[in-house]
Amino acid sequence: MVSGCGGGSGIPLGGQLPPAERGGIITPVAAQDYRLGPLDTLSIKVFHEPELSFDSLPVSLSGKISYPLLGELSVAGRSTAEVARQLSSQLNARYLRNASVSVSLDRAANFTVTLDGEVRKPGVYQIPGARLSLLQAVALGEGLSEGAKLDEIVIIREVDGKRYIARFDLREIRAGRSPDPQIQQTDVIVVGYSQFTSLLKLTLAALPGLAGLFIALNQ
């Protein structure tokens, strides 16, 4: 579950730092904040304010929530931490003093992952929660096809409008010698990157010591 809090300190609890970039390489993080979208459902808690707290508050098709006192608020494209800070700021400015607000994702409708390559059932999968590991993602495709290349697992990820790519070895992950990376919203996973263009294959082959690190693709 993805959650965020907003209060007097303005620091989200459990928030994720953005990936650190250095020289076109980003290190994978546990999970980026899930970006809210239409038909998601939020859980909102305001400390000592039960009438402003909801176990399940839907996001409309237009990407908004209807909230007491504040009316309609746009939340699409924001993280739960950002929504918590928004609610805290507006409630403190007009109605409350030092309101402590926590927002968590009750149901995710906009977390999808694409599986391609040497899996039994490629396709686009919707994830009910907001956390998924690489091994779990491969399992969604009903496992690997016969003869799949376990050391040719690629994740393609978009960060701030830029595309990055990283390779992983399922043998190392299953043996516990490498961490099982967390999949992020709209990641594309390809099993067997030998089907890629020669340029991509050369890029990956040139970085044998950077398995698990994301490198920027030329735009």
C-alpha positions as CSV (number, residue, x, y, z in Angstrom):
1,M,0.0,0.0,0.0
2,V,1.2,3.5,-0.9
3,S,0.6,6.1,1.7
4,G,1.6,9.6,2.6
5,C,1.1,12.0,5.5
6,G,0.9,15.8,5.7
7,G,1.1,17.9,8.8
8,G,2.9,20.7,10.5
9,S,6.3,19.4,9.4
10,G,5.3,19.0,5.8
11,I,7.5,15.9,5.5
12,P,5.7,12.8,4.0
13,L,6.0,9.7,6.1
14,G,7.1,6.7,4.0
15,G,7.7,8.9,0.9
16,Q,10.1,7.7,-1.7
17,L,13.1,9.8,-2.9
18,P,13.4,10.1,-6.6
19,P,16.1,7.9,-8.3
20,A,19.6,9.3,-8.0
21,E,21.0,10.2,-11.4
22,R,24.7,10.2,-12.2
23,G,26.1,10.3,-15.7
24,G,23.0,8.9,-17.3
25,I,22.6,6.1,-14.8
26,I,19.9,5.8,-12.2
27,T,19.9,3.4,-9.4
28,P,16.7,1.5,-8.9
29,V,14.6,2.3,-5.8
30,A,12.1,0.2,-3.9
31,A,9.1,1.9,-5.6
32,Q,8.4,5.3,-6.9
33,D,5.3,7.0,-5.4
34,Y,2.3,5.7,-7.3
35,R,0.7,8.4,-9.4
36,L,-3.0,8.6,-8.9
37,G,-5.5,8.4,-11.7
38,P,-9.2,8.0,-12.5
39,L,-11.1,5.3,-10.6
40,D,-8.5,4.8,-7.9
41,T,-9.8,4.7,-4.4
42,L,-8.2,6.6,-1.5
43,S,-8.3,6.2,2.3
44,I,-8.0,9.6,4.0
45,K,-7.6,10.0,7.8
46,V,-7.6,13.3,9.6
47,F,-6.5,13.0,13.2
48,H,-9.4,13.7,15.6
49,E,-11.7,14.6,12.7
50,P,-13.8,11.6,11.9
51,E,-16.2,13.6,9.7
52,L,-13.3,14.4,7.4
53,S,-12.0,10.8,7.4
54,F,-12.9,8.2,4.8
55,D,-12.0,4.5,4.4
56,S,-12.8,4.6,0.7
57,L,-13.0,7.8,-1.3
58,P,-13.2,7.3,-5.1
59,V,-11.3,9.3,-7.7
60,S,-13.7,10.4,-10.5
61,L,-13.2,9.8,-14.2
62,S,-12.0,13.5,-14.4
63,G,-9.3,12.7,-11.8
64,K,-10.9,14.5,-8.9
65,I,-12.2,13.7,-5.4
66,S,-15.1,15.4,-3.7
67,Y,-14.1,16.4,-0.2
68,P,-16.1,18.1,2.6
69,L,-15.4,21.8,3.1
70,L,-13.0,21.9,0.2
71,G,-15.2,20.7,-2.7
72,E,-13.7,19.0,-5.7
73,L,-9.9,18.6,-5.7
74,S,-7.8,17.4,-8.6
75,V,-5.5,14.5,-7.6
76,A,-4.7,12.9,-10.9
77,G,-1.0,12.7,-11.4
78,R,-0.2,13.3,-7.8
79,S,1.2,10.9,-5.2
80,T,-0.6,10.1,-1.9
81,A,2.0,12.2,-0.1
82,E,1.3,15.2,-2.3
83,V,-2.5,14.8,-1.8
84,A,-1.9,14.6,2.0
85,R,0.1,17.8,2.0
86,Q,-2.5,19.5,-0.2
87,L,-5.4,18.6,2.1
88,S,-3.4,19.5,5.2
89,S,-2.4,22.9,3.8
90,Q,-6.0,23.8,2.7
91,L,-7.6,22.6,5.9
92,N,-5.1,24.5,8.1
93,A,-5.5,27.6,6.0
94,R,-9.3,27.8,6.4
95,Y,-10.8,25.5,9.0
96,L,-8.4,23.6,11.3
97,R,-5.1,24.2,13.2
98,N,-2.2,21.9,12.7
99,A,-4.3,19.2,11.0
100,S,-2.6,15.8,10.7
101,V,-3.7,14.2,7.4
102,S,-2.7,10.8,6.1
103,V,-3.6,9.5,2.7
104,S,-3.2,5.9,1.4
105,L,-4.1,4.0,-1.7
106,D,-7.1,1.8,-1.0
107,R,-7.4,0.4,-4.5
108,A,-5.2,1.0,-7.6
109,A,-6.8,1.2,-11.0
110,N,-3.9,2.7,-12.9
111,F,-0.9,0.4,-12.1
112,T,-0.2,-1.6,-15.2
113,V,2.9,-3.6,-16.3
114,T,3.6,-4.9,-19.8
115,L,5.2,-8.3,-20.3
116,D,6.8,-9.3,-23.6
117,G,9.2,-11.7,-25.0
118,E,9.7,-15.3,-23.8
119,V,6.8,-15.6,-21.4
120,R,3.9,-17.9,-21.8
121,K,1.3,-15.2,-21.7
122,P,2.6,-11.8,-22.8
123,G,0.3,-8.8,-22.4
124,V,-0.6,-5.7,-20.4
125,Y,-1.6,-6.5,-16.8
126,Q,-3.4,-4.3,-14.3
127,I,-2.0,-4.7,-10.7
128,P,-4.6,-4.4,-7.9
129,G,-2.0,-3.0,-5.5
130,A,0.9,-0.7,-5.9
131,R,3.8,-3.0,-5.2
132,L,5.1,-5.8,-7.5
133,S,8.5,-7.4,-7.8
134,L,10.1,-8.7,-11.0
135,L,9.5,-12.3,-10.0
136,Q,5.9,-11.6,-9.3
137,A,5.5,-9.8,-12.6
138,V,7.0,-12.8,-14.5
139,A,4.5,-15.0,-12.7
140,L,1.7,-12.9,-14.1
141,G,2.7,-14.1,-17.5
142,E,2.3,-17.7,-16.3
143,G,6.0,-18.2,-16.2
144,L,8.7,-18.3,-18.8
145,S,8.5,-20.1,-22.1
146,E,10.7,-23.2,-22.8
147,G,14.2,-22.1,-23.5
148,A,13.8,-18.6,-22.1
149,K,17.0,-16.7,-21.5
150,L,17.1,-16.2,-17.7
151,D,20.0,-13.8,-17.9
152,E,18.3,-11.6,-20.5
153,I,15.6,-9.9,-18.5
154,V,15.1,-6.2,-19.4
155,I,13.0,-3.5,-17.7
156,I,12.3,-0.4,-19.7
157,R,11.2,2.5,-17.5
158,E,10.2,6.1,-18.1
159,V,11.4,8.7,-15.5
160,D,10.5,12.4,-16.0
161,G,9.9,11.9,-19.7
162,K,13.2,10.0,-20.3
163,R,13.5,6.3,-21.0
164,Y,15.9,4.0,-19.1
165,I,16.7,0.4,-19.5
166,A,18.3,-2.2,-17.1
167,R,19.0,-5.9,-17.4
168,F,18.5,-8.6,-14.7
169,D,19.4,-12.3,-14.3
170,L,16.6,-14.3,-12.8
171,R,19.0,-17.1,-11.8
172,E,20.8,-14.6,-9.5
173,I,17.5,-13.3,-8.1
174,R,16.0,-16.7,-7.4
175,A,19.3,-17.8,-5.7
176,G,19.1,-14.8,-3.4
177,R,22.4,-13.4,-4.8
178,S,20.7,-10.4,-6.3
179,P,17.7,-8.4,-5.0
180,D,14.3,-8.9,-6.6
181,P,13.6,-5.3,-8.0
182,Q,10.3,-3.6,-7.5
183,I,8.4,-2.9,-10.6
184,Q,7.1,0.7,-11.1
185,Q,4.0,2.0,-12.7
186,T,3.9,1.4,-16.6
187,D,7.2,-0.5,-16.6
188,V,7.8,-2.7,-19.7
189,I,9.4,-6.1,-19.0
190,V,11.0,-8.0,-21.9
191,V,12.3,-11.6,-21.4
192,G,15.1,-12.3,-23.9
193,Y,16.4,-9.1,-25.2
194,S,18.1,-10.8,-28.2
195,Q,15.0,-9.7,-30.2
196,F,16.0,-6.1,-29.6
197,T,17.8,-4.0,-32.2
198,S,21.6,-4.4,-32.5
199,L,22.1,-0.9,-30.9
200,L,20.2,-1.9,-27.8
201,K,22.0,-5.2,-27.5
202,L,25.4,-3.5,-27.8
203,T,24.4,-1.0,-25.1
204,L,23.5,-3.8,-22.7
205,A,26.4,-6.0,-23.6
206,A,28.8,-3.2,-23.0
207,L,27.8,-2.9,-19.3
208,P,28.3,-6.4,-17.8
209,G,29.1,-5.0,-14.4
210,L,26.0,-2.9,-14.2
211,A,23.3,-5.5,-14.0
212,G,20.4,-4.0,-12.2
213,L,21.3,-0.4,-12.9
214,F,19.2,1.7,-15.3
215,I,21.0,3.4,-18.1
216,A,19.5,6.2,-20.2
217,L,18.5,5.3,-23.8
218,N,19.4,7.8,-26.5
219,Q,16.4,9.8,-27.5
